[in-house]
Amino acid sequence: MQHTCSICGTVYDFVWKEGTPLPKNFPFCSERCKAADLAKWLNEEYAISSPLPSLILSDTERELLVELGADLDDDDID
Ligand SMILES: [Zn+2]
């Protein structure tokens, strides 16, 4: 089955069998796109509320988010 990444528009093969976990980055093509979507979401949330849930992020996701401009510096929250 094929799926279109909603971040970059890449059409990628999506292999999934019923009863197994979804692919790690679903519905995105890559961890980078997953992080980009998360960054978008976090930036919107951050405008309204409080500390970012950075603890739920993997190190790779944190690095990607910082690279994408998300403010994940926990020490800098008022
Ligand atoms: Zn993508």
PDB file of the backbone (N, CA, C, O) and the ligand in Angstrom, with CONECT records:
HET     ZN  A 101       1
ATOM      1  N   MET A   1       0.857  -1.188   0.000  1.00  0.00           N
ATOM      2  CA  MET A   1       0.000   0.000   0.000  1.00  0.00           C
ATOM      3  C   MET A   1       0.893   1.237   0.000  1.00  0.00           C
ATOM      4  O   MET A   1       2.010   1.219   0.519  1.00  0.00           O
ATOM      5  N   GLN A   2       0.375   2.314  -0.595  1.00  0.00           N
ATOM      6  CA  GLN A   2       1.171   3.537  -0.637  1.00  0.00           C
ATOM      7  C   GLN A   2       0.505   4.629   0.186  1.00  0.00           C
ATOM      8  O   GLN A   2      -0.718   4.686   0.311  1.00  0.00           O
ATOM      9  N   HIS A   3       1.338   5.484   0.737  1.00  0.00           N
ATOM     10  CA  HIS A   3       0.826   6.557   1.569  1.00  0.00           C
ATOM     11  C   HIS A   3       1.570   7.836   1.201  1.00  0.00           C
ATOM     12  O   HIS A   3       2.759   7.802   0.881  1.00  0.00           O
ATOM     13  N   THR A   4       0.857   8.971   1.251  1.00  0.00           N
ATOM     14  CA  THR A   4       1.502  10.247   0.970  1.00  0.00           C
ATOM     15  C   THR A   4       1.820  10.960   2.275  1.00  0.00           C
ATOM     16  O   THR A   4       0.939  11.174   3.108  1.00  0.00           O
ATOM     17  N   CYS A   5       3.065  11.321   2.442  1.00  0.00           N
ATOM     18  CA  CYS A   5       3.485  12.042   3.638  1.00  0.00           C
ATOM     19  C   CYS A   5       2.871  13.438   3.629  1.00  0.00           C
ATOM     20  O   CYS A   5       3.004  14.169   2.647  1.00  0.00           O
ATOM     21  N   SER A   6       2.203  13.806   4.708  1.00  0.00           N
ATOM     22  CA  SER A   6       1.520  15.099   4.727  1.00  0.00           C
ATOM     23  C   SER A   6       2.485  16.258   4.954  1.00  0.00           C
ATOM     24  O   SER A   6       2.094  17.417   4.817  1.00  0.00           O
ATOM     25  N   ILE A   7       3.720  15.969   5.294  1.00  0.00           N
ATOM     26  CA  ILE A   7       4.703  17.030   5.498  1.00  0.00           C
ATOM     27  C   ILE A   7       5.435  17.367   4.204  1.00  0.00           C
ATOM     28  O   ILE A   7       5.444  18.522   3.778  1.00  0.00           O
ATOM     29  N   CYS A   8       6.041  16.377   3.583  1.00  0.00           N
ATOM     30  CA  CYS A   8       6.857  16.658   2.402  1.00  0.00           C
ATOM     31  C   CYS A   8       6.202  16.196   1.109  1.00  0.00           C
ATOM     32  O   CYS A   8       6.696  16.507   0.025  1.00  0.00           O
ATOM     33  N   GLY A   9       5.107  15.465   1.202  1.00  0.00           N
ATOM     34  CA  GLY A   9       4.394  15.055  -0.001  1.00  0.00           C
ATOM     35  C   GLY A   9       4.959  13.816  -0.675  1.00  0.00           C
ATOM     36  O   GLY A   9       4.465  13.397  -1.722  1.00  0.00           O
ATOM     37  N   THR A  10       5.981  13.232  -0.087  1.00  0.00           N
ATOM     38  CA  THR A  10       6.570  12.027  -0.653  1.00  0.00           C
ATOM     39  C   THR A  10       5.584  10.865  -0.592  1.00  0.00           C
ATOM     40  O   THR A  10       4.947  10.630   0.435  1.00  0.00           O
ATOM     41  N   VAL A  11       5.467  10.147  -1.696  1.00  0.00           N
ATOM     42  CA  VAL A  11       4.665   8.933  -1.703  1.00  0.00           C
ATOM     43  C   VAL A  11       5.593   7.769  -1.379  1.00  0.00           C
ATOM     44  O   VAL A  11       6.575   7.534  -2.084  1.00  0.00           O
ATOM     45  N   TYR A  12       5.282   7.054  -0.326  1.00  0.00           N
ATOM     46  CA  TYR A  12       6.161   5.977   0.101  1.00  0.00           C
ATOM     47  C   TYR A  12       5.374   4.695   0.306  1.00  0.00           C
ATOM     48  O   TYR A  12       4.165   4.709   0.536  1.00  0.00           O
ATOM     49  N   ASP A  13       6.090   3.600   0.216  1.00  0.00           N
ATOM     50  CA  ASP A  13       5.452   2.308   0.453  1.00  0.00           C
ATOM     51  C   ASP A  13       5.220   2.117   1.944  1.00  0.00           C
ATOM     52  O   ASP A  13       6.105   2.332   2.773  1.00  0.00           O
ATOM     53  N   PHE A  14       4.044   1.722   2.239  1.00  0.00           N
ATOM     54  CA  PHE A  14       3.636   1.590   3.623  1.00  0.00           C
ATOM     55  C   PHE A  14       3.245   0.137   3.839  1.00  0.00           C
ATOM     56  O   PHE A  14       2.217  -0.330   3.349  1.00  0.00           O
ATOM     57  N   VAL A  15       4.087  -0.563   4.583  1.00  0.00           N
ATOM     58  CA  VAL A  15       3.848  -1.986   4.797  1.00  0.00           C
ATOM     59  C   VAL A  15       3.364  -2.204   6.222  1.00  0.00           C
ATOM     60  O   VAL A  15       4.043  -1.857   7.188  1.00  0.00           O
ATOM     61  N   TRP A  16       2.225  -2.763   6.326  1.00  0.00           N
ATOM     62  CA  TRP A  16       1.685  -3.019   7.659  1.00  0.00           C
ATOM     63  C   TRP A  16       0.791  -4.251   7.620  1.00  0.00           C
ATOM     64  O   TRP A  16      -0.049  -4.389   6.731  1.00  0.00           O
ATOM     65  N   LYS A  17       0.969  -5.119   8.559  1.00  0.00           N
ATOM     66  CA  LYS A  17       0.092  -6.282   8.666  1.00  0.00           C
ATOM     67  C   LYS A  17      -0.824  -6.096   9.858  1.00  0.00           C
ATOM     68  O   LYS A  17      -0.419  -5.611  10.914  1.00  0.00           O
ATOM     69  N   GLU A  18      -2.044  -6.488   9.663  1.00  0.00           N
ATOM     70  CA  GLU A  18      -3.020  -6.381  10.734  1.00  0.00           C
ATOM     71  C   GLU A  18      -2.510  -7.115  11.973  1.00  0.00           C
ATOM     72  O   GLU A  18      -1.976  -8.220  11.884  1.00  0.00           O
ATOM     73  N   GLY A  19      -2.682  -6.486  13.110  1.00  0.00           N
ATOM     74  CA  GLY A  19      -2.240  -7.124  14.349  1.00  0.00           C
ATOM     75  C   GLY A  19      -0.825  -6.766  14.750  1.00  0.00           C
ATOM     76  O   GLY A  19      -0.370  -7.162  15.823  1.00  0.00           O
ATOM     77  N   THR A  20      -0.118  -6.024  13.912  1.00  0.00           N
ATOM     78  CA  THR A  20       1.225  -5.576  14.261  1.00  0.00           C
ATOM     79  C   THR A  20       1.197  -4.070  14.489  1.00  0.00           C
ATOM     80  O   THR A  20       0.299  -3.387  13.998  1.00  0.00           O
ATOM     81  N   PRO A  21       2.169  -3.547  15.226  1.00  0.00           N
ATOM     82  CA  PRO A  21       2.190  -2.088  15.451  1.00  0.00           C
ATOM     83  C   PRO A  21       2.373  -1.340  14.139  1.00  0.00           C
ATOM     84  O   PRO A  21       2.973  -1.854  13.194  1.00  0.00           O
ATOM     85  N   LEU A  22       1.852  -0.129  14.094  1.00  0.00           N
ATOM     86  CA  LEU A  22       2.056   0.707  12.919  1.00  0.00           C
ATOM     87  C   LEU A  22       3.534   1.076  12.806  1.00  0.00           C
ATOM     88  O   LEU A  22       4.257   1.085  13.802  1.00  0.00           O
ATOM     89  N   PRO A  23       3.975   1.377  11.587  1.00  0.00           N
ATOM     90  CA  PRO A  23       5.367   1.832  11.430  1.00  0.00           C
ATOM     91  C   PRO A  23       5.650   3.011  12.356  1.00  0.00           C
ATOM     92  O   PRO A  23       4.782   3.848  12.604  1.00  0.00           O
ATOM     93  N   LYS A  24       6.873   3.058  12.858  1.00  0.00           N
ATOM     94  CA  LYS A  24       7.269   4.043  13.863  1.00  0.00           C
ATOM     95  C   LYS A  24       6.943   5.474  13.457  1.00  0.00           C
ATOM     96  O   LYS A  24       6.504   6.272  14.286  1.00  0.00           O
ATOM     97  N   ASN A  25       7.155   5.798  12.199  1.00  0.00           N
ATOM     98  CA  ASN A  25       6.985   7.181  11.765  1.00  0.00           C
ATOM     99  C   ASN A  25       5.625   7.465  11.131  1.00  0.00           C
ATOM    100  O   ASN A  25       5.355   8.588  10.706  1.00  0.00           O
ATOM    101  N   PHE A  26       4.779   6.454  11.071  1.00  0.00           N
ATOM    102  CA  PHE A  26       3.468   6.648  10.469  1.00  0.00           C
ATOM    103  C   PHE A  26       2.730   7.795  11.138  1.00  0.00           C
ATOM    104  O   PHE A  26       2.820   7.897  12.362  1.00  0.00           O
ATOM    105  N   PRO A  27       2.000   8.677  10.437  1.00  0.00           N
ATOM    106  CA  PRO A  27       1.750   8.624   8.986  1.00  0.00           C
ATOM    107  C   PRO A  27       2.759   9.417   8.154  1.00  0.00           C
ATOM    108  O   PRO A  27       2.421   9.898   7.072  1.00  0.00           O
ATOM    109  N   PHE A  28       3.952   9.555   8.627  1.00  0.00           N
ATOM    110  CA  PHE A  28       4.964  10.322   7.894  1.00  0.00           C
ATOM    111  C   PHE A  28       6.001   9.389   7.295  1.00  0.00           C
ATOM    112  O   PHE A  28       6.123   8.234   7.701  1.00  0.00           O
ATOM    113  N   CYS A  29       6.758   9.908   6.311  1.00  0.00           N
ATOM    114  CA  CYS A  29       7.682   9.060   5.570  1.00  0.00           C
ATOM    115  C   CYS A  29       8.962   8.808   6.347  1.00  0.00           C
ATOM    116  O   CYS A  29       9.674   7.838   6.086  1.00  0.00           O
ATOM    117  N   SER A  30       9.252   9.676   7.298  1.00  0.00           N
ATOM    118  CA  SER A  30      10.540   9.567   7.977  1.00  0.00           C
ATOM    119  C   SER A  30      10.450  10.183   9.363  1.00  0.00           C
ATOM    120  O   SER A  30       9.492  10.881   9.696  1.00  0.00           O
ATOM    121  N   GLU A  31      11.458   9.910  10.150  1.00  0.00           N
ATOM    122  CA  GLU A  31      11.501  10.485  11.489  1.00  0.00           C
ATOM    123  C   GLU A  31      11.584  12.003  11.415  1.00  0.00           C
ATOM    124  O   GLU A  31      11.052  12.712  12.268  1.00  0.00           O
ATOM    125  N   ARG A  32      12.270  12.492  10.368  1.00  0.00           N
ATOM    126  CA  ARG A  32      12.399  13.934  10.204  1.00  0.00           C
ATOM    127  C   ARG A  32      11.039  14.597   9.986  1.00  0.00           C
ATOM    128  O   ARG A  32      10.751  15.641  10.571  1.00  0.00           O
ATOM    129  N   CYS A  33      10.205  13.985   9.140  1.00  0.00           N
ATOM    130  CA  CYS A  33       8.887  14.559   8.886  1.00  0.00           C
ATOM    131  C   CYS A  33       8.002  14.430  10.126  1.00  0.00           C
ATOM    132  O   CYS A  33       7.197  15.314  10.419  1.00  0.00           O
ATOM    133  N   LYS A  34       8.153  13.350  10.829  1.00  0.00           N
ATOM    134  CA  LYS A  34       7.404  13.184  12.065  1.00  0.00           C
ATOM    135  C   LYS A  34       7.769  14.297  13.050  1.00  0.00           C
ATOM    136  O   LYS A  34       6.900  14.879  13.699  1.00  0.00           O
ATOM    137  N   ALA A  35       9.051  14.578  13.147  1.00  0.00           N
ATOM    138  CA  ALA A  35       9.523  15.638  14.042  1.00  0.00           C
ATOM    139  C   ALA A  35       9.057  17.008  13.570  1.00  0.00           C
ATOM    140  O   ALA A  35       8.731  17.878  14.378  1.00  0.00           O
ATOM    141  N   ALA A  36       9.030  17.190  12.247  1.00  0.00           N
ATOM    142  CA  ALA A  36       8.576  18.471  11.698  1.00  0.00           C
ATOM    143  C   ALA A  36       7.119  18.721  12.063  1.00  0.00           C
ATOM    144  O   ALA A  36       6.739  19.836  12.419  1.00  0.00           O
ATOM    145  N   ASP A  37       6.317  17.682  11.974  1.00  0.00           N
ATOM    146  CA  ASP A  37       4.916  17.819  12.336  1.00  0.00           C
ATOM    147  C   ASP A  37       4.776  18.107  13.823  1.00  0.00           C
ATOM    148  O   ASP A  37       3.957  18.923  14.245  1.00  0.00           O
ATOM    149  N   LEU A  38       5.592  17.419  14.598  1.00  0.00           N
ATOM    150  CA  LEU A  38       5.575  17.610  16.047  1.00  0.00           C
ATOM    151  C   LEU A  38       5.989  19.038  16.397  1.00  0.00           C
ATOM    152  O   LEU A  38       5.405  19.669  17.278  1.00  0.00           O
ATOM    153  N   ALA A  39       6.994  19.531  15.701  1.00  0.00           N
ATOM    154  CA  ALA A  39       7.474  20.897  15.943  1.00  0.00           C
ATOM    155  C   ALA A  39       6.373  21.906  15.661  1.00  0.00           C
ATOM    156  O   ALA A  39       6.181  22.868  16.404  1.00  0.00           O
ATOM    157  N   LYS A  40       5.657  21.665  14.572  1.00  0.00           N
ATOM    158  CA  LYS A  40       4.561  22.551  14.206  1.00  0.00           C
ATOM    159  C   LYS A  40       3.512  22.565  15.321  1.00  0.00           C
ATOM    160  O   LYS A  40       3.038  23.613  15.759  1.00  0.00           O
ATOM    161  N   TRP A  41       3.180  21.361  15.751  1.00  0.00           N
ATOM    162  CA  TRP A  41       2.184  21.197  16.803  1.00  0.00           C
ATOM    163  C   TRP A  41       2.654  21.824  18.106  1.00  0.00           C
ATOM    164  O   TRP A  41       1.901  22.529  18.777  1.00  0.00           O
ATOM    165  N   LEU A  42       3.904  21.559  18.453  1.00  0.00           N
ATOM    166  CA  LEU A  42       4.452  22.093  19.705  1.00  0.00           C
ATOM    167  C   LEU A  42       4.508  23.614  19.687  1.00  0.00           C
ATOM    168  O   LEU A  42       4.210  24.264  20.689  1.00  0.00           O
ATOM    169  N   ASN A  43       4.888  24.173  18.552  1.00  0.00           N
ATOM    170  CA  ASN A  43       4.969  25.629  18.460  1.00  0.00           C
ATOM    171  C   ASN A  43       3.602  26.268  18.634  1.00  0.00           C
ATOM    172  O   ASN A  43       3.478  27.329  19.246  1.00  0.00           O
ATOM    173  N   GLU A  44       2.585  25.625  18.098  1.00  0.00           N
ATOM    174  CA  GLU A  44       1.228  26.141  18.277  1.00  0.00           C
ATOM    175  C   GLU A  44       0.798  26.010  19.737  1.00  0.00           C
ATOM    176  O   GLU A  44       0.231  26.937  20.316  1.00  0.00           O
ATOM    177  N   GLU A  45       1.070  24.868  20.311  1.00  0.00           N
ATOM    178  CA  GLU A  45       0.716  24.639  21.703  1.00  0.00           C
ATOM    179  C   GLU A  45       1.472  25.588  22.631  1.00  0.00           C
ATOM    180  O   GLU A  45       0.934  26.110  23.608  1.00  0.00           O
ATOM    181  N   TYR A  46       2.720  25.784  22.286  1.00  0.00           N
ATOM    182  CA  TYR A  46       3.593  26.571  23.142  1.00  0.00           C
ATOM    183  C   TYR A  46       3.111  28.006  23.244  1.00  0.00           C
ATOM    184  O   TYR A  46       3.334  28.668  24.258  1.00  0.00           O
ATOM    185  N   ALA A  47       2.455  28.488  22.206  1.00  0.00           N
ATOM    186  CA  ALA A  47       1.926  29.845  22.214  1.00  0.00           C
ATOM    187  C   ALA A  47       0.835  29.985  23.276  1.00  0.00           C
ATOM    188  O   ALA A  47       0.635  31.063  23.835  1.00  0.00           O
ATOM    189  N   ILE A  48       0.150  28.911  23.538  1.00  0.00           N
ATOM    190  CA  ILE A  48      -0.966  28.945  24.478  1.00  0.00           C
ATOM    191  C   ILE A  48      -0.536  28.502  25.870  1.00  0.00           C
ATOM    192  O   ILE A  48      -0.850  29.157  26.864  1.00  0.00           O
ATOM    193  N   SER A  49       0.159  27.423  25.933  1.00  0.00           N
ATOM    194  CA  SER A  49       0.464  26.849  27.231  1.00  0.00           C
ATOM    195  C   SER A  49       1.931  26.707  27.502  1.00  0.00           C
ATOM    196  O   SER A  49       2.732  27.397  26.872  1.00  0.00           O
ATOM    197  N   SER A  50       2.260  25.984  28.266  1.00  0.00           N
ATOM    198  CA  SER A  50       3.396  25.743  29.101  1.00  0.00           C
ATOM    199  C   SER A  50       4.488  24.825  28.621  1.00  0.00           C
ATOM    200  O   SER A  50       4.714  24.677  27.420  1.00  0.00           O
ATOM    201  N   PRO A  51       5.139  24.230  29.535  1.00  0.00           N
ATOM    202  CA  PRO A  51       6.345  23.479  29.167  1.00  0.00           C
ATOM    203  C   PRO A  51       6.088  22.445  28.085  1.00  0.00           C
ATOM    204  O   PRO A  51       5.044  21.795  28.047  1.00  0.00           O
ATOM    205  N   LEU A  52       7.057  22.316  27.223  1.00  0.00           N
ATOM    206  CA  LEU A  52       6.954  21.323  26.160  1.00  0.00           C
ATOM    207  C   LEU A  52       7.163  19.922  26.742  1.00  0.00           C
ATOM    208  O   LEU A  52       7.986  19.722  27.635  1.00  0.00           O
ATOM    209  N   PRO A  53       6.418  18.984  26.229  1.00  0.00           N
ATOM    210  CA  PRO A  53       6.566  17.605  26.734  1.00  0.00           C
ATOM    211  C   PRO A  53       7.815  16.947  26.169  1.00  0.00           C
ATOM    212  O   PRO A  53       7.745  15.901  25.524  1.00  0.00           O
ATOM    213  N   SER A  54       8.941  17.564  26.418  1.00  0.00           N
ATOM    214  CA  SER A  54      10.165  17.090  25.779  1.00  0.00           C
ATOM    215  C   SER A  54      10.594  15.714  26.278  1.00  0.00           C
ATOM    216  O   SER A  54      11.374  15.023  25.622  1.00  0.00           O
ATOM    217  N   LEU A  55      10.093  15.330  27.414  1.00  0.00           N
ATOM    218  CA  LEU A  55      10.492  14.029  27.953  1.00  0.00           C
ATOM    219  C   LEU A  55       9.985  12.861  27.116  1.00  0.00           C
ATOM    220  O   LEU A  55      10.541  11.764  27.159  1.00  0.00           O
ATOM    221  N   ILE A  56       8.918  13.112  26.352  1.00  0.00           N
ATOM    222  CA  ILE A  56       8.393  12.025  25.534  1.00  0.00           C
ATOM    223  C   ILE A  56       9.160  11.860  24.225  1.00  0.00           C
ATOM    224  O   ILE A  56       8.908  10.927  23.462  1.00  0.00           O
ATOM    225  N   LEU A  57      10.091  12.765  23.974  1.00  0.00           N
ATOM    226  CA  LEU A  57      10.819  12.719  22.715  1.00  0.00           C
ATOM    227  C   LEU A  57      12.062  11.861  22.831  1.00  0.00           C
ATOM    228  O   LEU A  57      12.706  11.806  23.879  1.00  0.00           O
ATOM    229  N   SER A  58      12.388  11.195  21.736  1.00  0.00           N
ATOM    230  CA  SER A  58      13.663  10.499  21.687  1.00  0.00           C
ATOM    231  C   SER A  58      14.761  11.533  21.460  1.00  0.00           C
ATOM    232  O   SER A  58      14.485  12.664  21.060  1.00  0.00           O
ATOM    233  N   ASP A  59      15.984  11.144  21.712  1.00  0.00           N
ATOM    234  CA  ASP A  59      17.097  12.074  21.497  1.00  0.00           C
ATOM    235  C   ASP A  59      17.123  12.566  20.057  1.00  0.00           C
ATOM    236  O   ASP A  59      17.365  13.744  19.797  1.00  0.00           O
ATOM    237  N   THR A  60      16.872  11.657  19.132  1.00  0.00           N
ATOM    238  CA  THR A  60      16.878  12.032  17.717  1.00  0.00           C
ATOM    239  C   THR A  60      15.795  13.050  17.436  1.00  0.00           C
ATOM    240  O   THR A  60      16.028  14.029  16.728  1.00  0.00           O
ATOM    241  N   GLU A  61      14.616  12.827  17.985  1.00  0.00           N
ATOM    242  CA  GLU A  61      13.515  13.761  17.777  1.00  0.00           C
ATOM    243  C   GLU A  61      13.836  15.120  18.384  1.00  0.00           C
ATOM    244  O   GLU A  61      13.551  16.155  17.782  1.00  0.00           O
ATOM    245  N   ARG A  62      14.413  15.120  19.547  1.00  0.00           N
ATOM    246  CA  ARG A  62      14.801  16.391  20.179  1.00  0.00           C
ATOM    247  C   ARG A  62      15.774  17.159  19.291  1.00  0.00           C
ATOM    248  O   ARG A  62      15.620  18.360  19.069  1.00  0.00           O
ATOM    249  N   GLU A  63      16.779  16.443  18.787  1.00  0.00           N
ATOM    250  CA  GLU A  63      17.773  17.097  17.935  1.00  0.00           C
ATOM    251  C   GLU A  63      17.120  17.672  16.686  1.00  0.00           C
ATOM    252  O   GLU A  63      17.430  18.788  16.268  1.00  0.00           O
ATOM    253  N   LEU A  64      16.214  16.899  16.093  1.00  0.00           N
ATOM    254  CA  LEU A  64      15.534  17.371  14.889  1.00  0.00           C
ATOM    255  C   LEU A  64      14.664  18.584  15.194  1.00  0.00           C
ATOM    256  O   LEU A  64      14.615  19.532  14.411  1.00  0.00           O
ATOM    257  N   LEU A  65      13.988  18.551  16.314  1.00  0.00           N
ATOM    258  CA  LEU A  65      13.127  19.667  16.684  1.00  0.00           C
ATOM    259  C   LEU A  65      13.928  20.936  16.914  1.00  0.00           C
ATOM    260  O   LEU A  65      13.532  22.018  16.482  1.00  0.00           O
ATOM    261  N   VAL A  66      15.045  20.800  17.589  1.00  0.00           N
ATOM    262  CA  VAL A  66      15.905  21.967  17.829  1.00  0.00           C
ATOM    263  C   VAL A  66      16.398  22.506  16.493  1.00  0.00           C
ATOM    264  O   VAL A  66      16.433  23.715  16.262  1.00  0.00           O
ATOM    265  N   GLU A  67      16.775  21.582  15.623  1.00  0.00           N
ATOM    266  CA  GLU A  67      17.236  21.958  14.284  1.00  0.00           C
ATOM    267  C   GLU A  67      16.132  22.697  13.533  1.00  0.00           C
ATOM    268  O   GLU A  67      16.406  23.608  12.751  1.00  0.00           O
ATOM    269  N   LEU A  68      14.905  22.307  13.771  1.00  0.00           N
ATOM    270  CA  LEU A  68      13.768  22.918  13.089  1.00  0.00           C
ATOM    271  C   LEU A  68      13.300  24.200  13.781  1.00  0.00           C
ATOM    272  O   LEU A  68      12.380  24.865  13.306  1.00  0.00           O
ATOM    273  N   GLY A  69      13.929  24.539  14.888  1.00  0.00           N
ATOM    274  CA  GLY A  69      13.634  25.814  15.515  1.00  0.00           C
ATOM    275  C   GLY A  69      12.739  25.754  16.739  1.00  0.00           C
ATOM    276  O   GLY A  69      12.358  26.792  17.281  1.00  0.00           O
ATOM    277  N   ALA A  70      12.403  24.566  17.173  1.00  0.00           N
ATOM    278  CA  ALA A  70      11.579  24.468  18.378  1.00  0.00           C
ATOM    279  C   ALA A  70      12.417  24.819  19.604  1.00  0.00           C
ATOM    280  O   ALA A  70      13.605  24.502  19.666  1.00  0.00           O
ATOM    281  N   ASP A  71      11.799  25.465  20.562  1.00  0.00           N
ATOM    282  CA  ASP A  71      12.503  25.834  21.778  1.00  0.00           C
ATOM    283  C   ASP A  71      12.327  24.741  22.816  1.00  0.00           C
ATOM    284  O   ASP A  71      11.300  24.662  23.489  1.00  0.00           O
ATOM    285  N   LEU A  72      13.335  23.908  22.934  1.00  0.00           N
ATOM    286  CA  LEU A  72      13.236  22.788  23.870  1.00  0.00           C
ATOM    287  C   LEU A  72      14.149  22.986  25.084  1.00  0.00           C
ATOM    288  O   LEU A  72      14.424  22.048  25.833  1.00  0.00           O
ATOM    289  N   ASP A  73      14.603  24.208  25.258  1.00  0.00           N
ATOM    290  CA  ASP A  73      15.474  24.453  26.398  1.00  0.00           C
ATOM    291  C   ASP A  73      14.644  24.544  27.682  1.00  0.00           C
ATOM    292  O   ASP A  73      14.059  25.584  27.985  1.00  0.00           O
ATOM    293  N   ASP A  74      14.605  23.474  28.405  1.00  0.00           N
ATOM    294  CA  ASP A  74      13.757  23.384  29.593  1.00  0.00           C
ATOM    295  C   ASP A  74      14.108  24.421  30.657  1.00  0.00           C
ATOM    296  O   ASP A  74      13.265  24.818  31.462  1.00  0.00           O
ATOM    297  N   ASP A  75      15.374  24.849  30.643  1.00  0.00           N
ATOM    298  CA  ASP A  75      15.810  25.787  31.660  1.00  0.00           C
ATOM    299  C   ASP A  75      15.364  27.222  31.361  1.00  0.00           C
ATOM    300  O   ASP A  75      15.535  28.118  32.189  1.00  0.00           O
ATOM    301  N   ASP A  76      14.810  27.423  30.209  1.00  0.00           N
ATOM    302  CA  ASP A  76      14.510  28.764  29.759  1.00  0.00           C
ATOM    303  C   ASP A  76      13.018  29.087  29.814  1.00  0.00           C
ATOM    304  O   ASP A  76      12.566  30.094  29.270  1.00  0.00           O
ATOM    305  N   ILE A  77      12.263  28.214  30.482  1.00  0.00           N
ATOM    306  CA  ILE A  77      10.816  28.436  30.575  1.00  0.00           C
ATOM    307  C   ILE A  77      10.488  29.257  31.806  1.00  0.00           C
ATOM    308  O   ILE A  77      10.955  28.950  32.902  1.00  0.00           O
ATOM    309  N   ASP A  78       9.710  30.269  31.638  1.00  0.00           N
ATOM    310  CA  ASP A  78       9.348  31.141  32.761  1.00  0.00           C
ATOM    311  C   ASP A  78       8.435  30.435  33.730  1.00  0.00           C
ATOM    312  O   ASP A  78       8.031  31.019  34.735  1.00  0.00           O
TER     313      ASP A  78
HETATM  314 ZN    ZN A 101       7.880  13.216   4.539  1.00  0.00          ZN2+
END
